[in-house]
Amino acid sequence: MTAAAITFGLAFSCLLLAHFGGVADLHDWDLEFQLHWVPVFSIIRFHQFPYWNPYRCGGIAMFANPESRILTPFFPLHLWLGPIIGLHLEIPLHLAIGWSGAFVLARVQGLRALPSAVAGSVFAGSSWFYLHLAVAHYPMAPAVYLPWIVAALLYGAQSGTLLPTAAAGALVALTLFEGGAYPVPLDGIVGALVLGCIAIRRRSYFPILALMSFALFAAGFAAIKLVPTFALMRTHPRPWESADANTVAMMLRFLFARDQGIYPEGTWGIEGSWEYGAYIGVIAAALAIVGVARSPRRALPWVVVCVFCFAVAMGKAGLEFPWIWLHRLPLMSAERVPSRFLIGVVLGVAILAASGAELVQQGFGRFCPRVVLLLLVAMLVDFWSVSAPTLIHAVDGKLEVVPLSPEFRQIFQLAPDRTYPLALANYGSAVCFNIQEFPTAVVGYNVGRGYPGEQYLKTPGSLTRLKWSPNELSYEVDVAIPSAVIVNQNYDSGWRVVEGRGRVYRSGNLLAIEVPAGRQRLTIRNRDPYLPIGAAVSALTLLMALWLMRLERRRHRVAQPSVAV
């Protein structure tokens, strides 16, 4: 399985790897390059944990940012090779994870290896992944953990154990650690639909207990990132009014049209085509129909997943469509595009297609496995020709070179896609795109006489910057009367005085430090006050999971019959 998954990942990203190390300037690439470069630069150059990002929007939270990916297991790639190559290497790795996850999910349901390979190929070959990654939607990449999450939940429900639900919760936390705030609701909804159907079919309460355990472990493991992010979103909310209303004809185009390229806004819907494409093809759809006919009772959970996610993806197509009431929920109100729920449809079709392939393989005659193999090869060729070429957009751009500034300065610029080259040149972008609203009074040095400097005093006196780093600032202050040091960055509650006398406060929306009269060395440092709370909850959750592992192993040993000697 591992070799097949890696081969799939390499084959379907070969056009990107052929231009390895190239850059892109399309849509969110500038945002992702900068969000990945800042933590690497903070750690390697300043030996600081990346709490704060002074290079974006006048200064914003780095660790608490929902799209930050500091805790991802792929972060060492960025430390070692830099953000450009690191992001490129993540694409084949995530493809391999998605393929193997759907394969394992099919195997958990009792399907043989070849039909399970059909499931992996449909899920990881669908165009949704390639379209999102072509425009640097890396928060959507951890959606590849969805089949692994459902596989763990199903295994727990089948075995009557809760430990797999802890593993599923850990994978949801990993999704959030990789900046995947958007896929997390999909993980929960698909898991709830599958376990709910099993509970009804078996007339058992255990799947509901497993679902509750899953939710608790997911929240507990994710707390180290979830608590700081929730605090940030509470002070900087991002409600999003999604007006998408996709008709059935449009939905069928999203799923079956072979022209799944990068098209501008308004071509397929309100957003660009990268938000809608989720190609499944005719072969997978036909096998899925066969899978439903093979065993309607066993297919029911996946039919429910397909129907519900299809209805959600239609958005505001009707007065009572699920997206309307889902989007009113607190966490769902920040979801942008309902069509992202098509990923759930793709997973459902993948498992149903694998079930259909199982029926074909069980048919009469020795040639049936070869028929399944031929169908799988035809599907792979079809998926590759539709999806793989899209990734060329990830390496077909150019990186602007900006002359290096001798010291860090904020700059005012209207282009929202120049923040990465400006950060490389030691500039912070006073105005830029970000998923949260950060009202700023930061002034760019290039505005002329209105620029007061990167730090200044409210009253006459002497102020000298001694040290600058993203998370720590030091000054020598000499004032005759009590005054305040104003820093040309956004205020954040994480800043604290760690040397000297003073008090951090908000001056408008700017960072300010109230200082007494006299001469002193003043140092302020940024730390996330909510991180220790979240870390403590995650540590307790880990201890609970270890206790559960020990408890269930003990029960397993007791349940085993003793062997007489």
KOLDREN-782544 format. One line per 10 residues: number of its first residue (from 1); their letters; for each residue x, y, z of C-alpha. Coordinates in steps of 0.001 Angstrom, whole numbers, plus 500000, padded with zeros to 6 digits. Each point is the difference from the previous one (the first is absolute). Example, Ala and Ser with C-alpha at 12.3 -4.5 7.8 and 13.67 -1.06 7.14 Angstrom:
<guses>
1> AS> 512300 495500 507800  501370 503440 499340
</guses>
This chain:
<guses>
1> MTAAAITFGL> 500000 500000 500000  502757 502459 500960  501866 499502 496745  496789 500397 497986  499076 503189 501875  503438 501560 499478  499977 499007 496335  496585 501615 499593  501174 503195 501713  503091 500272 497803
11> AFSCLLLAHF> 498166 499154 496781  497199 502520 500564  502401 502803 500988  502671 499260 497382  499340 503190 498011  500596 502067 503132  503108 497999 500934  501348 500464 496471  500161 503740 500782  501109 499455 503579
21> GGVADLHDWD> 500766 503191 501874  498080 502262 497661  497742 502654 501449  496437 501092 499342  498343 503399 500168  496393 498820 499666  497375 500827 502629  501107 498842 503509  503588 498992 499269  501377 503284 501334
31> LEFQLHWVPV> 498005 499543 503209  501186 496411 500494  503636 500749 499198  500046 502779 502576  498074 498075 502677  502520 497164 499672  503087 502200 499724  499364 502085 503135  500107 497046 502490  503110 498591 498301
41> FSIIRFHQFP> 501722 503397 500112  499009 500583 503638  501420 496640 501081  503172 499877 497886  501017 503680 500053  498772 501087 503440  499575 496652 501849  496496 501001 501019  496731 498103 500009  497824 501714 497353
51> YWNPYRCGGI> 497246 501580 502076  499797 503218 497952  500198 500988 496339  501038 503665 499605  500227 499674 496207  496279 499699 499282  497213 502592 500244  501938 502137 502471  500627 497024 502293  497726 497026 500707
61> AMFANPESRI> 500075 496906 502177  502086 497225 498465  499464 496882 502107  496316 500710 500701  499258 500717 496341  497536 497286 498857  502018 499486 496814  503406 499734 501675  501586 496563 499676  502766 500113 502609
71> LTPFFPLHLW> 498918 496768 501716  499741 497942 496802  502380 497010 499811  501097 501431 496637  501386 503162 501620  503550 498512 500214  499976 499925 496191  499565 503766 500009  502729 500478 502599  502366 497884 497924
81> LGPIIGLHLE> 499138 500964 496424  498060 503257 500286  496327 500719 499328  500017 499649 496209  501495 496511 499776  498303 498983 503254  496561 500864 498626  500733 498181 496747  501083 496839 501815  496823 500015 502059
91> IPLHLAIGWS> 497861 499458 496897  501127 496424 499110  500117 499129 503706  496401 501110 500536  498920 498145 496874  501569 496826 501385  498217 500561 503327  496639 500486 498278  500397 496934 497776  501066 497720 502856
101> GAFVLARVQG> 497233 501349 502262  497228 499114 497566  501690 496626 499402  500038 499247 503735  496407 501201 500405  498868 497543 497335  502020 497202 501620  498412 500730 503397  496640 499338 498333  501169 496567 498866
111> LRALPSAVAG> 500852 500772 496374  502929 498347 498265  503209 501719 498913  499181 500733 496356  496558 501555 500683  501586 501927 502866  502512 501412 497505  496994 501262 498031  498864 501928 503093  503442 501546 500469
121> SVFAGSSWFY> 500253 500989 496337  496571 501659 499888  500528 502019 503166  503594 501099 499336  499548 500299 496230  497013 502348 500162  500724 503525 498825  499028 501712 503282  503481 499532 501467  501875 501185 496912
131> LHLAVAHYPM> 497823 503062 499423  500337 501172 503601  503749 499390 500155  500595 501641 496623  498852 503285 501551  501751 499271 503332  496916 499080 502034  502203 498069 502423  497347 500166 502751  498064 497541 497804
141> APAVYLPWIV> 502911 497536 499700  499330 498283 503383  496581 498952 498687  501963 496903 498885  499802 498819 503631  496206 499612 499686  500036 496312 498901  502500 499157 502766  497695 501649 502562  496944 498085 498806
151> AALLYGAQSG> 502001 496749 499827  501010 500396 503659  496399 500746 501019  498686 496982 498089  502654 497728 501469  499086 501167 503491  496284 499450 499355  500654 496504 498612  502369 498942 502795  498049 501622 502828
161> TLLPTAAAGA> 503015 502009 501180  500449 503729 500563  503748 500225 499434  499596 500356 496192  497766 503015 500635  502932 501594 501822  502129 499388 496893  497282 501571 497856  499917 503007 502334  503778 500325 499732
171> LVALTLFEGG> 499667 500113 496204  497437 502802 500269  502496 501857 502198  502685 499371 497380  497641 501447 497385  499723 503169 502080  503770 500063 500610  500454 500070 496218  497810 503089 499715  496994 497925 498979
181> AYPVPLDGIV> 497266 501960 501737  497762 499483 496945  500161 496156 499807  499351 499508 503750  496183 500472 499775  499959 497550 497082  501901 497465 502122  497445 500287 502781  496931 499916 497768  501112 496980 497945
191> GALVLGCIAI> 501022 498140 503161  496643 500779 501631  498020 498891 496944  501846 496673 499693  499837 499158 503713  496387 501162 500209  498972 497674 497176  501845 497101 501640  498305 500700 503341  496574 499919 498348
201> RRRSYFPILA> 500790 496909 497943  501334 498046 502973  497618 501552 502532  502999 500596 502224  501011 502935 502141  503733 499275 499694  500543 501926 496712  498468 503064 501686  502349 499524 502957  502870 499675 497526
211> LMSFALFAAG> 498917 503250 498332  499996 501829 503352  503433 498585 500825  501225 501104 496570  498800 503575 500567  501600 500211 503461  503358 498640 498844  499991 502236 496923  499406 503116 502098  502480 498878 502656
221> FAAIKLVPTF> 502864 499149 497666  499412 503166 497968  499833 502279 503060  503643 501065 499728  499085 501744 496735  496236 500267 500408  500013 502119 503166  502342 502737 498646  498179 499965 496655  496586 500273 501656
231> ALMRTHPRPW> 501220 502957 502080  501305 501692 496849  496785 499386 498066  497966 501380 502884  501835 503334 499856  500414 499959 496218  496938 498148 498657  499490 499109 496407  496316 499412 499221  499578 499223 496322
241> ESADANTVAM> 496790 500383 498086  500092 497317 497304  497566 500657 497166  500720 496860 497972  496894 498353 498519  501064 497063 497839  497398 498269 497857  499959 496246 499366  501310 500617 496480  502941 501975 501411
251> MLRFLFARDQ> 500698 497291 502547  500112 497340 497294  502462 502168 498114  502202 500262 503086  500031 496192 500296  500145 498863 496364  501414 502772 497783  503512 499171 498811  501032 503650 499480  501074 500429 503627
261> GIYPEGTWGI> 502558 502738 499425  500638 503259 501841  497339 502450 498892  499272 503452 501444  497165 501014 502257  496564 499740 498484  500907 497276 497502  498598 497079 501992  498335 501867 502858  500506 503048 502176
271> EGSWEYGAYI> 503523 498838 500839  502651 498654 497626  499941 496433 498692  502463 498891 502688  497174 500190 502541  497631 497741 498073  501792 497272 498079  499771 496477 501487  500264 497698 497006  498909 496387 500501
281> GVIAAALAIV> 499468 498838 496419  497570 497566 498423  501833 496777 500947  500039 500785 503725  496348 501096 499900  498969 496779 498223  501915 497854 502491  498388 501947 502857  496526 499147 498645  501057 496350 499851
291> GVARSPRRAL> 501252 500299 503584  496598 501256 501182  498258 497145 498170  502454 497468 501505  498894 500693 503570  497598 502918 500531  500080 499467 503758  503802 500220 500261  500085 502849 497493  497468 502096 501955
301> PWVVVCVFCF> 502508 502026 502108  501906 501028 496872  496841 500793 498066  498975 502249 502899  503456 501664 499966  499764 500595 496236  496454 501382 500114  500562 502245 503029  503344 501423 498809  498536 500506 496498
311> AVAMGKAGLE> 497103 501960 501519  502356 502115 502142  502222 500720 496982  497002 501443 498156  500103 502924 502431  496985 502299 499995  498200 498153 497228  496843 499799 502096  498445 501372 503163  500648 496912 502122
321> FPWIWLHRLP> 503280 498764 498557  502488 498755 502645  502611 502675 499259  497621 502731 501174  499601 498662 503531  503518 498543 500207  501464 503398 499168  498218 501521 502996  502001 497883 502457  502879 501810 501781
331> LMSAERVPSR> 502883 498054 498430  498309 499645 496621  499315 503721 499619  503603 500507 498851  499737 497331 497285  500313 501630 496595  498760 497703 497265  497433 497181 500350  501367 498147 496972  502955 498833 502101
341> FLIGVVLGVA> 497620 497384 501396  500331 498245 496646  503069 498369 501548  497539 497976 502091  498146 499007 496836  503286 498867 498419  500834 497845 503031  496532 498430 499975  500234 499247 496282  503509 498561 500510
351> ILAASGAELV> 498803 497474 502597  496878 499095 498022  502120 499568 496856  502324 497679 501924  496966 497979 501082  498890 499804 496376  503458 498868 498949  499808 497305 502688  496825 498666 498401  501629 499989 496560
361> QQGFGRFCPR> 503028 498169 501399  497719 497396 501587  498277 499356 496681  500087 496735 498108  503217 499102 498236  503665 500440 500619  500206 503148 497878  497989 502138 502435  503035 501281 501964  501536 501013 496671
371> VVLLLLVAML> 496848 501921 499137  500298 501925 503288  503672 500638 499281  499185 501345 496531  497294 502242 501456  502478 501269 502609  502623 500773 497342  497416 501806 497867  498928 502051 503037  503599 500903 500847
381> VDFWSVSAPT> 500667 501191 496442  496775 502013 500053  500706 501577 503390  503601 500789 499089  499048 501741 496760  497350 502104 501776  501694 500786 503315  503794 499791 499816  500631 502749 497380  498372 502539 502325
391> LIHAVDGKLE> 503014 499914 502340  502170 501707 497376  498462 503257 501239  501922 499489 503251  503334 500561 498230  499286 502266 497022  500540 503401 501619  502867 502326 500829  501213 501340 503328  500427 503753 500161
401> VVPLSPEFRQ> 503344 501184 501363  499794 503000 502361  503177 501834 501150  500880 499157 503594  499165 502555 502684  502813 500523 502566  497424 499966 502816  496458 498750 500409  497410 502506 498809  496308 499935 499226
411> IFQLAPDRTY> 499093 500842 496414  496704 501058 498497  499138 498204 496765  496668 499273 498367  500912 496690 498284  498864 497199 502364  502291 497389 498419  503450 501516 500714  500354 499239 503711  502474 497119 499579
421> PLALANYGSA> 502622 501862 497907  499578 503018 502298  500580 497834 503089  503144 498560 498408  501164 503606 499593  499299 500776 503699  496748 501905 499471  496673 499561 501721  496863 500523 497905  497780 502559 501688
431> VCFNIQEFPT> 497036 499006 497836  499378 496475 498726  497504 497148 499766  499315 497870 503076  497161 497693 500994  499316 501987 503201  499285 503681 500166  502912 501946 501527  499178 503732 500082  503351 501749 499933
441> AVVGYNVGRG> 501416 503473 500491  503471 498910 498872  501671 502491 497666  502307 499033 497158  503392 501703 499783  499284 500928 496371  497027 502280 500726  502216 503045 500436  499811 502490 502858  497255 498074 501778
451> YPGEQYLKTP> 502389 497158 500881  500978 500347 503692  502549 497158 500020  499812 496397 501173  500037 501234 503594  499544 503457 501500  499237 501787 503279  496804 501850 500836  501963 502722 501783  503474 501463 499393
461> GSLTRLKWSP> 502863 497733 500998  502517 497497 498677  499060 496609 498541  502496 497583 498419  499190 496550 498685  502559 497526 501355  498618 496725 498688  497352 498958 497507  498573 496534 499486  496513 498734 499129
471> NELSYEVDVA> 499136 499098 503595  502233 502280 502076  500806 503720 499850  502540 501942 502130  500400 503762 500362  501994 502512 501977  497560 502599 501314  500823 503326 501623  497105 502330 500844  499685 502870 502452
481> IPSAVIVNQN> 496320 499361 500729  497802 496857 499793  499419 499165 496358  499192 497157 497620  501941 498138 497330  497871 499425 496897  500982 497067 497784  498913 500052 496362  498304 496599 500264  496522 498789 500910
491> YDSGWRVVEG> 499216 499538 503679  499789 496463 501328  499238 498841 503541  502948 497604 499856  502601 502768 500365  501509 500351 503491  502780 502093 501534  502808 497614 500993  502728 502542 500752  499661 503512 501379
501> RGRVYRSGNL> 496989 501829 501353  496890 500468 497977  496563 498714 499005  498851 498861 496586  496698 501451 498817  498066 500809 496832  500389 503445 498473  497291 500073 497386  500876 496719 498277  503741 500405 500492
511> LAIEVPAGRQ> 502292 498312 502499  501035 502379 502789  502028 499811 503226  499372 502422 502834  503356 500963 501605  500917 502091 503067  502421 502905 499982  503688 499128 499908  502468 498009 497959  499666 496250 499590
521> RLTIRNRDPY> 500362 497010 497717  496539 498807 499025  499285 496562 498503  496637 498603 498971  499320 496425 498901  497045 498309 498341  498611 496796 501466  496596 498446 499386  498240 500040 503406  497606 497227 498930
531> LPIGAAVSAL> 502620 497536 498800  500821 498603 503495  496294 499376 500634  499585 498167 496703  503231 498050 500523  498837 498848 503447  496673 498776 498571  501772 498155 497167  502415 498393 502488  497103 498817 502164
541> TLLMALWLMR> 498280 498622 496904  503138 498055 499110  500132 498547 503519  496333 499035 499676  500711 498256 496687  502906 498080 501564  497782 498991 502926  497317 498848 497550  502597 497978 498091  501116 498259 503193
551> LERRRHRVAQ> 496410 499362 501084  498943 498478 496677  503134 497845 499799  499199 498648 503453  496423 499260 498956  501298 498256 496875  502293 497763 502064  497182 499135 502404  497683 499171 497093  502560 497588 498476
561> PSVAV> 499394 496377 500990  502728 498450 502096  501968 497134 498433  500550 496908 502128  503538 498675 500074
</guses>
